Amino acid sequence: MNIRQVTQFNRVVDIEALSNYLLSRRNMDGGFCFYGLDESSLNDTFYAVLILDIINKLPEDKKTVEYIASFQMKKLGFTSIYSAWMALKSLKILNESRLNGLDNLVIKLYKSHRIHERVYVESASVFESSYYLADMLSMIGRHGDCGSIADAVLKYRLKDSNFGTIEPTMASTFYALSILHLAGRPMDEYKDAAKFLNACAVGSGGFSKKPDMGLAFMDEIYYAVLSLRLLGLRPALEKKTADFISGCQNENGGFRRALASGISGFDTSYYAMEALRALLNV
C-alpha cells in the first residue's frame, strides 16, 4: 500500500488503531487471538494476515508462517476444506512456498467435489466450500479446473437470474459470482444479479440480508460491494456505505458488525477493510 492509498484509508478510518488492535493480539507463537488471550487460532490468524496485508503491516519475522505451517505438519492434513483454504491463502500472502503436498490435497478435494444442499448452520451458503476449492485451484495454477465447479453452480441459477437453492442470498450471490469469475466466465452475462443486490441496499448506507429489511450489517456489505465489483458495477450509495463502515470502527481499532453496537472482530474488520478498499479503489 503506497502513501496515496494510506492517505485515502486514513480519511475514513484509523489505520494505526486497527494495526495496533491486531498486532497487540499476536502471540509468541506467531498466531493471533481476537479476544487477546494466549490461545492462537488458525481462523483469527488468517483474518489478521488478510487485514495486515491490506494495510501493509505484515510482520517481518517468520513466526506467523511457522504457526500456520504447523497445522499441516502436526496433523498431516487439515480438518476441513476451510482450514486448508485459510492456510494456503495465508501462506501465499506471506510469500511462503512451503506447501507440504497441499497441491495434492486440493486435487483430491476437486475429484470428489459436489455441491451439498444441506450444510452446517455456520456455513453462509451452499456454494461456500465450492468457492474455497475454486480459489485454491486458482492459487495452485489449475484455473481450468474451476470450469466444472462453475457449471455445477449454474445449475442453481434461479429464474430471476439470482443464485441460491430456494431464494437468493447475499452470500450465495457472492460465492457464485466469485466462482464464475475464477473460471473465467464473462461476467456481463450475470449482471441481472445486481437487481437483488441493489434491492438489499439500505437508504442510510450499507446492505441488509434481504430486500426491505432496513438493517445493514458488515458481512452483507462485504458480499454486496464485492459482488457488484465482480459485475463491473458500484453501489449507488457509495459515500453513505463508506460512512457506515467508518462508523463501525470501535475505540480499540477493530470493527463491529452493526452501526448501533457490537464488539470488534477479526472477520468483521476484514469485511470492513476489503469493502472499503473496493469503494475507495485502493
C-alpha positions in Angstrom: 0.0 0.0 0.0 1.6 3.3 -1.1 1.3 6.8 0.6 -1.7 7.7 -1.6 -3.6 4.6 -0.5 -2.7 5.1 3.1 -4.0 8.7 2.9 -7.3 7.5 1.3 -7.9 5.0 4.0 -7.0 7.4 6.8 -9.6 9.8 5.6 -12.3 7.4 6.7 -10.8 5.0 9.2 -7.9 5.0 11.8 -5.3 2.6 10.2 -2.9 2.9 13.1 -5.5 2.0 15.6 -6.5 -1.0 13.5 -2.9 -2.1 13.2 -2.4 -1.8 17.0 -5.7 -3.7 17.6 -4.4 -6.7 15.5 -0.7 -6.7 16.5 -1.5 -6.4 20.2 -3.3 -9.7 19.8 -0.4 -11.5 18.2 1.0 -14.2 20.5 4.5 -15.5 21.0 3.9 -18.5 18.7 3.2 -16.1 15.8 -0.6 -16.8 15.8 -3.4 -14.4 16.7 -6.3 -14.5 19.1 -9.1 -11.9 18.7 -10.0 -11.9 22.4 -6.5 -11.2 23.5 -5.5 -14.4 25.2 -2.7 -16.8 24.6 -4.9 -19.1 22.6 -4.0 -18.6 18.9 -6.2 -20.0 16.2 -5.8 -20.5 12.5 -9.1 -18.6 11.9 -8.0 -15.5 13.7 -4.5 -15.7 12.3 -5.9 -15.9 8.8 -8.1 -12.8 9.1 -5.2 -10.9 10.8 -2.9 -11.7 7.9 -5.5 -10.6 5.3 -6.0 -7.2 7.1 -2.4 -6.6 7.7 -1.7 -7.3 4.1 -4.3 -4.7 3.1 -2.7 -2.0 5.3 0.9 -3.1 4.6 1.7 -4.0 8.2 2.6 -7.7 7.9 5.1 -9.0 10.5 8.6 -9.2 9.2 9.6 -12.3 11.2 8.7 -15.9 10.2 6.8 -16.8 13.4 3.3 -16.4 11.7 4.5 -18.5 8.8 5.7 -21.2 11.2 2.4 -21.1 13.1 0.3 -21.6 10.0 2.5 -24.3 8.5 2.4 -26.2 11.8 -1.2 -27.2 11.3 -0.4 -29.4 8.4 2.8 -30.8 9.8 1.1 -31.8 13.1 -1.9 -33.5 11.6 -0.5 -34.5 8.2 -3.5 -32.8 6.7 -6.4 -30.4 7.6 -9.6 -31.0 9.4 -11.7 -29.2 6.7 -11.5 -27.6 3.3 -11.9 -24.3 5.1 -8.8 -24.8 7.2 -6.8 -25.9 4.1 -8.0 -22.7 2.2 -7.1 -20.5 5.1 -3.6 -22.0 5.3 -2.9 -21.9 1.6 -4.2 -18.3 1.2 -2.3 -17.0 4.2 1.0 -18.7 3.1 0.6 -17.2 -0.4 0.2 -13.7 1.1 3.3 -14.3 3.3 5.3 -15.4 0.3 5.8 -18.8 1.7 6.2 -21.6 -0.9 6.4 -24.5 1.6 3.0 -26.2 1.0 3.9 -29.7 2.0 1.8 -31.5 -0.5 -1.1 -29.1 -0.3 -1.4 -29.2 -4.1 -2.2 -33.0 -3.9 -4.9 -32.3 -1.2 -6.5 -29.7 -3.4 -6.6 -32.1 -6.4 -8.1 -34.8 -4.2 -10.8 -32.5 -3.0 -11.5 -31.4 -6.6 -12.0 -35.0 -7.8 -14.6 -35.6 -5.1 -16.3 -32.2 -5.3 -20.1 -31.8 -5.3 -22.4 -29.1 -4.0 -24.1 -30.1 -0.8 -27.6 -28.6 -0.3 -27.6 -29.5 3.3 -24.8 -27.6 5.1 -23.7 -26.8 8.6 -25.5 -23.9 10.3 -22.3 -22.0 10.4 -22.0 -22.1 6.6 -23.1 -18.9 4.9 -24.0 -20.6 1.6 -24.3 -23.9 -0.2 -21.6 -22.6 -2.5 -19.1 -21.6 0.2 -17.0 -24.8 0.2 -17.1 -24.8 -3.6 -15.6 -21.3 -3.6 -12.8 -22.3 -1.3 -12.0 -25.2 -3.6 -12.1 -23.0 -6.7 -9.9 -20.3 -5.1 -7.4 -23.0 -4.1 -7.3 -24.4 -7.6 -6.6 -20.9 -8.9 -3.8 -20.4 -6.3 -2.0 -23.6 -7.4 -2.4 -22.6 -11.1 -5.2 -25.0 -12.1 -7.6 -22.3 -13.3 -9.1 -24.6 -16.0 -10.4 -27.0 -13.3 -12.7 -24.2 -12.0 -14.9 -24.7 -15.0 -16.7 -27.8 -13.8 -17.3 -26.1 -10.4 -18.8 -23.1 -12.3 -21.0 -25.5 -14.3 -22.3 -27.0 -11.1 -23.1 -23.6 -9.6 -25.0 -22.5 -12.7 -27.5 -25.3 -12.1 -28.6 -23.3 -9.1 -29.3 -20.1 -11.0 -32.8 -19.1 -10.2 -35.5 -17.9 -12.7 -34.8 -14.3 -11.7 -31.1 -14.8 -12.6 -30.0 -14.8 -9.0 -28.3 -17.7 -7.2 -29.4 -19.9 -4.4 -31.4 -23.1 -3.6 -34.9 -21.7 -3.0 -34.3 -18.0 -2.8 -31.2 -15.8 -3.3 -29.0 -14.7 -0.5 -26.2 -12.1 -0.5 -23.6 -14.8 0.5 -24.7 -17.2 -2.3 -24.6 -14.5 -4.9 -21.1 -13.5 -3.8 -19.7 -17.1 -3.8 -21.4 -18.0 -7.1 -20.1 -14.9 -8.9 -16.7 -15.4 -7.4 -16.6 -19.0 -8.7 -17.7 -17.9 -12.2 -15.1 -15.2 -12.2 -12.3 -17.6 -11.2 -13.5 -19.9 -14.0 -13.0 -17.1 -16.5 -16.7 -16.8 -17.4 -17.8 -13.4 -19.0 -19.3 -11.6 -16.0 -21.6 -9.4 -18.2 -23.8 -12.5 -18.6 -24.7 -12.3 -14.9 -25.4 -8.6 -14.4 -29.0 -9.3 -13.7 -27.9 -10.5 -10.3 -27.3 -6.8 -9.4 -31.1 -6.3 -9.2 -31.2 -8.4 -6.0 -28.1 -6.8 -4.6 -29.4 -3.3 -5.1 -32.8 -4.2 -3.7 -30.9 -5.0 -0.4 -29.4 -1.6 -0.2 -30.3 0.5 2.8 -31.1 4.1 2.3 -28.8 5.3 5.1 -25.9 3.3 3.7 -24.9 -0.4 3.6 -26.8 -3.5 2.7 -29.2 -5.8 4.5 -29.6 -9.5 4.3 -32.9 -9.3 2.4 -34.8 -6.6 0.5 -36.7 -4.1 2.6 -35.2 -5.2 5.9 -33.7 -1.8 6.5 -30.9 -3.0 8.8 -27.3 -3.0 7.4 -24.6 -5.4 8.5 -20.9 -5.6 7.7 -20.9 -9.1 6.2 -23.7 -8.2 3.9 -21.9 -5.0 2.8 -18.9 -7.1 2.0 -20.9 -9.6 -0.1 -22.7 -6.9 -1.9 -19.9 -4.5 -2.6 -17.5 -7.3 -3.8 -20.3 -8.9 -5.9 -21.0 -5.6 -7.6 -17.3 -5.1 -8.3 -17.2 -8.6 -9.9 -20.0 -7.4 -12.2 -18.2 -4.2 -13.0 -20.7 -2.1 -11.0 -20.6 0.1 -8.0 -23.1 0.7 -5.2 -25.5 3.7 -5.7 -24.9 4.9 -2.2 -21.1 4.6 -2.1 -20.4 7.6 0.2 -23.1 6.5 2.7 -21.8 2.9 2.7 -18.3 4.1 3.3 -19.6 6.3 6.1 -21.4 3.2 7.6 -18.1 1.3 7.6 -16.1 4.0 9.2 -18.9 4.5 11.8 -18.4 0.8 12.8 -14.8 1.2 13.9 -14.6 0.8 17.7 -12.3 2.7 20.0 -9.9 -0.3 20.1 -9.4 0.0 16.4 -11.4 -3.1 15.3 -14.8 -3.1 13.6 -18.2 -4.2 14.8 -20.9 -5.8 12.6 -23.6 -3.2 13.0 -23.6 0.6 13.4 -25.6 0.6 16.7 -23.3 -1.5 18.8 -21.2 -4.6 18.9 -17.7 -5.9 19.8 -14.8 -5.8 17.4 -13.9 -9.0 15.5 -11.2 -10.0 13.1 -13.6 -11.3 10.5 -15.8 -8.2 10.7 -12.7 -6.0 10.5 -11.6 -7.8 7.3 -15.0 -7.4 5.8 -14.9 -3.7 6.6 -11.4 -3.1 5.1 -12.0 -5.2 2.0 -15.3 -3.5 1.2 -13.7 -0.1 1.9 -10.8 -0.9 -0.4 -13.3 -1.7 -3.2 -15.2 1.5 -2.5 -12.1 3.7 -2.5 -10.4 1.9 -5.4 -7.2 1.3 -3.4 
